[in-house]
Structure formats: C-alpha cells, structure tokens
Amino acid sequence: MENAKILIVEDDADIVELLTYNLEKEGYLLESAPNGLLGYEKLASFQPDLILLDIMMPEMDGIELCNKIRSQPEYNEILIAFLTARGESFTQVTALDAGGDDFITKPIKPSVLKSRIKALLRRSTRHRQDVDSALTFGELEIDADSFTVSVGQTKLDLTKKEFELLRLLTSRPGKVFKRETILSKVWGNEVVVGDRTIDVHVRKLREKIGSHYIKTLKGVGYKFVF
C-alpha cells in the first residue's frame, strides 16, 4: 500500500531503530511509542494502517493495548502484527486471540519483515470499497457474483454455508479467524450451532478444495494460507 502508515510500539530502542531504518526505505510513514499507553494516544492523530506491537512493555503491554484497540469500533480496521520471541507458541496464540492479525518473530530479519508487512497491508480494507468479487489462488478460483468455486477446470459443488465460510477465510488470507467470529459472520443469528459445526464444514471444504489451504490454530480458529 503506497504511503501506508505504520506505528511501532516497542520499548527496545535498538529494535525501533532497525525497524525504522528498513521501513523508511520502503516508503512507509512511521511513528513510534515506547509503551502501549503512549501508543494508544497516537492512534487518533496518526491513524496508522498497521501497528507493529511488542508484547512485554511498561505502562501498558501489547496484549492490553490490542484488547483496548479491538474494543473501539473506530479502530477496527487497523492491522496489528505482534513482535514475539521465537518459539513462544503460547504467547503467539494469546496475541492472536487478543485480536492480532499476525506475528513476526524476533530476532527480526529485514527481508522477512518487509515481506510480511506487504502481505498484511494487502489485506487492509481501509482504502478499498469492498472485497473483490473474484479471487484466484493458484488453481483455486472463487467468484462471488456467480457463487461458484473451481479448482482448475473442475467446478466444485459447495453448499451455501461452505461457500460463505470459504469466502470469509479468503477475504483476508493469513488472518486467523476466531471461532466466535466465524459463527457470527457465517451463521449469524440463525439456529444455534457449536464448534463441531465449524469443524465439519472445514473438513468438507478441505476435501473439496484441498487440505493445504485451510490451517488450524488449536484453541483459536482457522486461517486460509496461500
């Protein structure tokens, strides 16, 4: 995204310097804050497209800040990528469960950082009116206008809920959709359904489109990867 705004909330000055050096060269507009409290104060004036958010910080940590942001409807479209230590799977799950869109592991590799940020910003709905009606992921093609899905030359027979679930997951590739979000977006206020219903629909989708597209994050939800 051209001239995207990125807010770095990190208390380690060396990491802030590393991030700033590499991201300014990519043309991003940057601001930083040393803790969650000051980071939150910058939201209204800076209006970032993406926040790079450390977890362990003074005053207000990353999880607290993420929860606070996600509780404010006006900030709902801001992307949040947590900066986490390698191998901290529990921390990563907690970060995503708090409403994070992704995580970038430390030590940070500039090439990986730039790639992940570009992928994240492609998901942003802040500067587009709606989601594309047609999406292509390799051989997988999804057309919302005609309500069809195909793999290569083969058209697939999907139920309405299977299509809506696939459409939701592919609307933001790489984002982990929590189970409660899936239930709300796909089933809404219809007959009460449980986690088992989601699992069954995911299993059927995997059988039809291929098992490698939809990944499970245990205890949290599902994401579409390509």
Buried (B, 14 or more C-beta within 10 A) or exposed (E): BEEBBBBBBBBBEEBBEBBBEBBEEBEBBBBBBBBBBBBBEBBEEBEBBBBBBBBBBEBBBBBBBBBBBBEEEEBEEBBBBBBBEEEBEEBBBBBBBBBBBBBBBBEBEBEEBBEBBEEBBEBBEBEEEEEEEEBEBEEBBBEBEEEBBBBEEEEBEBEEBBBBBBBBBBBBBBBBBBBEBBBEBBBEEEEEBEEEBBEEBBEBBBEBBEEEBBBEBEEBBBBBEE
